[in-house]
Amino acid sequence: MKLNVHPHVEVAKDAYGMLGMQPMPFEFAEKAYRAWLDSAQSAQAEAVEFVNTRAGKDMAVLSEWARCTTPTDALEVQARYASEAMSDYVAQSQRMLRWLTASGQRGIGAER
């Protein structure tokens, strides 16, 4: 929408008008916001599940470590724990990256 300041001069009253663009329909904002909320809920559920699973594994290793009778046993448990924990974190990072990519694609789909 344009505002006439002078009979021969038109002034845009919003950013879209200044750029010569049509404003986005309200439905786009609703779809984008819904996609964002759905994605945020998914991310939260994924993170909580990972933390709970990882905490259970950590407690199991602590219990196993407490039963070690030699330094060699303790080092083996510690090495296995470090390796498994690192694998879990890398796998979770890859899942989250795939999730973020898919979420971005859903957000792009909301525009259309």
C-alpha positions in Angstrom: 0.0 0.0 0.0 1.3 3.4 -0.9 0.8 6.8 0.7 0.5 9.9 -1.4 2.5 12.7 0.1 2.4 14.9 -3.0 0.2 14.4 -6.0 3.2 13.3 -8.1 5.2 11.4 -5.5 4.3 8.0 -4.0 5.9 6.9 -0.8 5.9 3.2 0.3 4.8 2.8 3.8 6.3 -0.7 4.5 9.4 -2.7 3.6 7.7 -4.7 0.9 6.5 -1.6 -0.9 10.0 -0.1 -0.7 11.4 -3.2 -2.4 8.6 -3.3 -4.9 7.4 -6.6 -3.5 4.0 -7.9 -2.6 3.6 -8.7 1.1 3.4 -12.4 2.0 -0.1 -13.7 2.8 -1.0 -14.3 6.4 -1.3 -18.0 5.8 2.4 -18.2 5.0 3.2 -16.9 8.5 0.9 -19.4 10.1 2.4 -22.3 8.2 5.9 -21.2 8.9 5.2 -20.7 12.6 3.5 -24.1 12.8 6.4 -25.8 11.1 8.8 -24.1 13.5 6.8 -25.2 16.5 6.5 -28.8 15.3 10.3 -28.8 14.7 11.0 -27.4 18.1 8.9 -30.0 19.8 10.6 -32.8 17.8 14.0 -31.5 18.7 13.2 -31.3 22.4 11.8 -34.9 22.4 14.9 -36.1 20.5 17.3 -34.4 23.0 15.4 -35.6 26.0 15.4 -39.2 24.7 19.2 -39.0 24.0 20.0 -37.6 27.4 17.9 -40.2 29.2 19.4 -43.1 27.2 22.9 -41.7 27.7 22.4 -41.2 31.5 21.2 -44.9 31.8 24.4 -46.0 30.0 26.6 -43.8 32.2 25.0 -45.2 35.3 25.6 -48.8 34.1 29.2 -48.1 33.4 29.7 -46.5 36.9 28.2 -49.7 38.4 30.5 -51.9 36.3 33.5 -49.7 37.1 32.8 -50.1 40.8 33.0 -53.9 40.5 36.5 -53.7 38.9 39.1 -55.5 41.0 42.3 -54.5 39.1 43.6 -51.4 37.5 43.6 -53.2 34.2 39.8 -54.0 34.5 39.1 -50.3 35.4 41.1 -49.0 32.4 39.3 -51.5 30.0 35.9 -50.3 31.3 37.0 -46.7 31.0 38.3 -47.1 27.4 35.2 -49.0 26.4 33.0 -46.3 28.0 34.9 -43.5 26.2 34.6 -45.2 22.8 30.9 -46.0 23.2 30.1 -42.5 24.5 31.9 -40.9 21.6 30.1 -43.2 19.1 26.7 -42.2 20.7 27.5 -38.5 20.5 28.6 -38.7 16.9 25.6 -40.8 15.9 23.3 -38.3 17.7 25.0 -35.4 16.0 24.4 -37.0 12.6 20.7 -37.7 13.5 20.3 -34.0 14.5 22.0 -32.8 11.3 19.6 -34.9 9.2 16.7 -33.7 11.3 17.7 -30.1 10.9 18.0 -30.6 7.1 14.6 -32.2 6.9 13.2 -29.5 9.1 14.6 -26.8 6.8 13.0 -28.6 3.9 9.6 -28.6 5.6 10.0 -24.9 6.3 10.7 -24.3 2.7 7.6 -26.3 1.8 5.6 -24.1 4.1 6.3 -21.1 1.8 4.5 -22.7 -1.1 
